[in-house]
């Protein structure tokens, strides 16, 4: 006889807490402690502090091995209820392994990376980096390479380690807002937009804008949660009955409508939650730097009060999807928090191929897509794996993400190969038709593959 459904989601929370305590008491799992986070941060930080001339190459590989072993142990034995019922345990440990490898093995920060820093108004000497005035006369910035003084190096390395999108670094991801024109001459910088940030909002204006976004996301998240909790599906009861009012629909269309409803609610919940959490970054750091400018400048040379550091977490939705379909949805609209780690890993793996393959545009494009989405699937699948419930990390989560790469390749092949083969060269497809096809393919593919998540 099947177990009766839980009376409420509160009952499920209490059951999960009791279950975790029992599993820890029996020795099957162990709790997550603060020292795990401290040690996993300290190890790569210490490796970054070792200059190349002192054997950094060997130290960094040893540290990567230590981080990998700690994270494997965490995936196997560490569990927590915080962070979506333990989801963040797997996600953070897997991502941290990828990020550590990116900084310690796939790149050489000492030779490759530079950070935008404030420079003295009239510096007498600049052995590392060079200064460049911005549009404001009071701001004097420079591109700072790997510093020699230990204290400066510590601040530089910590800023690198705790970064994700690199807004103040020369490896900043291409989907961010443009830098001020005076800073664009750094060779690694690639501006993807035609317009330059010649006129940008000041720090207080940006702070007020972010505060409004955060407040809207806070209330939206509360509303989404209240709506979700009316459907036991979002409690984790996958085989639950059709929720009201969908139970009033004809039986023939009810499953499809409920599927689309849950797809929309899941996507909305993730979008709102990420917007809410990521808005805390500018609220805290930009807010503190505006309130205490002297303290901010004393702590770090990074211009934390510069509004262009705090780009929106999501890009524009309509243009990328209309013009680029599924690829635009994932590469321009959706958040790009993990982008540099994924693309760095893909580039490193492709570098092992024979040169004629590694430099071939199609091989590179397809390889980058599959590695990036494979890693994204791995990050999210391990998060699913460490949840305190029955999940499908490989057949569900990972398959969903890897199918996004398949969809991007299929759509690209249709555009580049199939359509030109069918239509004569003199025929030009109307823009509205191309855009409609892009939207239909992106929406249809996401709906089709969401069943695997």
Secondary structure, 3 states (H helix, E strand, C coil): CCCCCCCCHHHHHHHHHHHHHHHHHHCCCEECCHHHHHHHHHHHHHHHHCCHHHCHHHHHHHHHHHHHHHHHHHHHHEECCHHHHHHHHHHHHHHHHHHHHHHHHHCCHHHHCCEEEECCCCCCCCCCCEEEECCCCCCEEEEECCCCCHHHHHHHHHHHHCCCCCCCECCCCCCCCCCCHHHCCCCCCCCCCCCCCCCCCCHHHHHHHHHHHHHHHHHHHHHHHHHHCCCHHHHCCCCCCCCCCHHHCCHHHHHHHHHHHHHHHHHHHHHHHHHHHHHHHHHHHHHHHHHCHHHHHHHCCCCCCCHHHCCCCCCCCHHHHHHHHHHHHHHHHCCCCCHHHHHHHHHHHHCCCCHHHHCCHHHHHHHHHHHHHHHHHHHHHHHHHCCCCCCCHHHHHHHHHHHHHHHHHHHHHHHHHHHHHHCCCCCCCCHHHHHHHHHHHHHHHHHHHHHHC
